[in-house]
Amino acid sequence: MTINAYLNFNGNCREAFEFYQSVFGGEFNNLATFEEMPADTPVDESDRDKIMHVSLNVGSSVLMGSDVPAHFGPPRNFGNNVALSFVADSRLEADALFAAMSMGGKVEMPMQDMFWGDYFGACVDRFGINWQFLHSSGQ
């Protein structure tokens, strides 16, 4: 089991992660823009070069992030711009933990197979903490 931090930005994710890379070193494991999303996903032209997902190894953890275009939800502010990302060992574990964590909270995205290949879901727990659960088919 692993829990990693996921940071959301209002358009300056690339700048932030280049800074984090300069501090911690290393290479990006993944860096994808919204232009790389499936063609049927609506993305404003002004958001196409913004970061859909980036990840950087920091020791034994992974720091991840993305920009949040306006049409994807409210702007990110202090308090809603960080999520804890739990990497489950199985789909069953991801489902069970997601169900427990979202009880009394709010499901943002139900557990489902995603276009990038992982099984993923997001919720806010009853205390207002953002959580992401995923199982990678490559595990």
C-alpha positions as CSV (number, residue, x, y, z in Angstrom):
1,M,0.0,0.0,0.0
2,T,1.1,3.5,-0.8
3,I,-0.3,7.0,-0.1
4,N,1.0,9.8,-2.3
5,A,0.2,13.5,-2.5
6,Y,-1.7,14.9,-5.5
7,L,-1.6,18.7,-6.0
8,N,-4.1,20.7,-8.1
9,F,-3.3,24.0,-9.8
10,N,-5.2,26.8,-11.6
11,G,-2.9,26.8,-14.6
12,N,0.7,26.9,-13.2
13,C,1.2,23.2,-12.6
14,R,4.1,23.0,-15.1
15,E,5.9,25.9,-13.4
16,A,5.4,24.4,-9.9
17,F,6.6,20.9,-10.9
18,E,9.7,22.3,-12.7
19,F,10.4,24.1,-9.4
20,Y,9.9,20.8,-7.4
21,Q,12.1,19.0,-9.8
22,S,14.8,21.6,-9.3
23,V,14.6,21.1,-5.5
24,F,14.2,17.3,-5.4
25,G,16.0,16.3,-8.6
26,G,14.9,13.4,-10.8
27,E,12.9,13.0,-14.0
28,F,9.2,13.2,-14.5
29,N,7.7,9.7,-14.7
30,N,4.8,11.0,-16.6
31,L,3.9,14.4,-18.1
32,A,0.7,14.7,-20.1
33,T,-1.3,17.7,-21.3
34,F,-5.0,18.0,-21.8
35,E,-4.3,17.9,-25.5
36,E,-3.6,14.2,-25.0
37,M,-7.1,13.4,-23.7
38,P,-9.6,11.4,-25.8
39,A,-11.1,13.4,-28.6
40,D,-14.6,13.2,-27.1
41,T,-13.5,15.0,-24.0
42,P,-14.3,18.7,-24.2
43,V,-11.2,20.8,-23.6
44,D,-11.0,24.6,-24.3
45,E,-8.3,25.5,-26.7
46,S,-6.7,27.7,-24.0
47,D,-6.3,24.6,-21.8
48,R,-4.8,22.2,-24.3
49,D,-1.2,22.8,-23.2
50,K,-2.0,22.7,-19.5
51,I,-1.0,19.7,-17.4
52,M,-3.5,16.9,-17.2
53,H,-1.1,14.7,-15.1
54,V,2.5,14.9,-14.0
55,S,4.4,12.7,-11.5
56,L,7.8,13.0,-9.9
57,N,9.5,10.4,-7.7
58,V,10.6,11.9,-4.4
59,G,12.4,9.3,-2.4
60,S,10.0,6.3,-2.1
61,S,7.0,8.5,-2.7
62,V,5.5,10.1,-5.8
63,L,4.4,13.7,-6.0
64,M,1.7,14.1,-8.6
65,G,-0.3,17.0,-9.9
66,S,-2.5,18.6,-12.6
67,D,-4.1,21.8,-13.6
68,V,-7.9,22.1,-13.2
69,P,-9.5,23.9,-16.1
70,A,-12.5,26.1,-15.2
71,H,-15.0,23.7,-16.8
72,F,-13.7,20.8,-14.7
73,G,-15.0,22.3,-11.5
74,P,-14.4,25.2,-9.1
75,P,-11.0,26.9,-9.0
76,R,-8.6,25.2,-6.6
77,N,-7.9,27.1,-3.4
78,F,-6.0,26.4,-0.2
79,G,-7.8,23.5,1.3
80,N,-9.2,21.8,-1.9
81,N,-6.0,21.7,-3.9
82,V,-4.4,18.6,-2.3
83,A,-5.6,15.0,-2.4
84,L,-4.2,11.9,-0.9
85,S,-3.8,9.3,-3.5
86,F,-4.0,5.7,-2.3
87,V,-2.5,3.0,-4.6
88,A,-4.3,-0.3,-3.9
89,D,-2.9,-3.7,-4.4
90,S,-6.1,-4.9,-6.1
91,R,-9.4,-3.6,-7.6
92,L,-11.2,-5.3,-4.7
93,E,-9.1,-3.4,-2.2
94,A,-9.6,-0.1,-4.1
95,D,-13.4,-0.7,-4.1
96,A,-13.6,-1.5,-0.4
97,L,-11.5,1.4,0.7
98,F,-13.3,3.8,-1.7
99,A,-16.7,2.7,-0.4
100,A,-15.6,3.1,3.3
101,M,-13.9,6.5,2.7
102,S,-16.7,8.0,0.8
103,M,-19.4,6.9,3.3
104,G,-20.9,10.1,4.7
105,G,-18.8,12.2,2.2
106,K,-19.1,12.9,-1.5
107,V,-18.2,10.8,-4.5
108,E,-16.4,13.0,-7.0
109,M,-15.8,10.2,-9.5
110,P,-16.9,6.6,-9.0
111,M,-14.4,3.8,-9.3
112,Q,-14.0,3.0,-13.0
113,D,-11.6,2.0,-15.7
114,M,-9.8,5.1,-17.1
115,F,-8.5,5.8,-20.5
116,W,-4.9,5.8,-19.2
117,G,-5.3,2.2,-18.1
118,D,-5.8,2.4,-14.3
119,Y,-8.9,1.7,-12.2
120,F,-9.6,5.0,-10.5
121,G,-12.0,6.9,-8.3
122,A,-12.1,10.1,-6.3
123,C,-14.1,11.3,-3.2
124,V,-14.2,13.8,-0.4
125,D,-14.4,12.2,3.0
126,R,-16.9,13.3,5.7
127,F,-14.1,15.6,7.1
128,G,-13.5,17.4,3.8
129,I,-10.3,15.6,2.8
130,N,-9.9,14.8,-0.9
131,W,-9.0,11.2,-1.7
132,Q,-8.1,9.3,-4.9
133,F,-8.0,5.5,-5.1
134,L,-6.4,3.6,-7.9
135,H,-5.2,0.2,-8.9
136,S,-2.8,0.0,-11.8
137,S,-3.3,-3.0,-14.1
138,G,0.5,-3.0,-14.5
139,Q,0.9,-3.9,-10.8
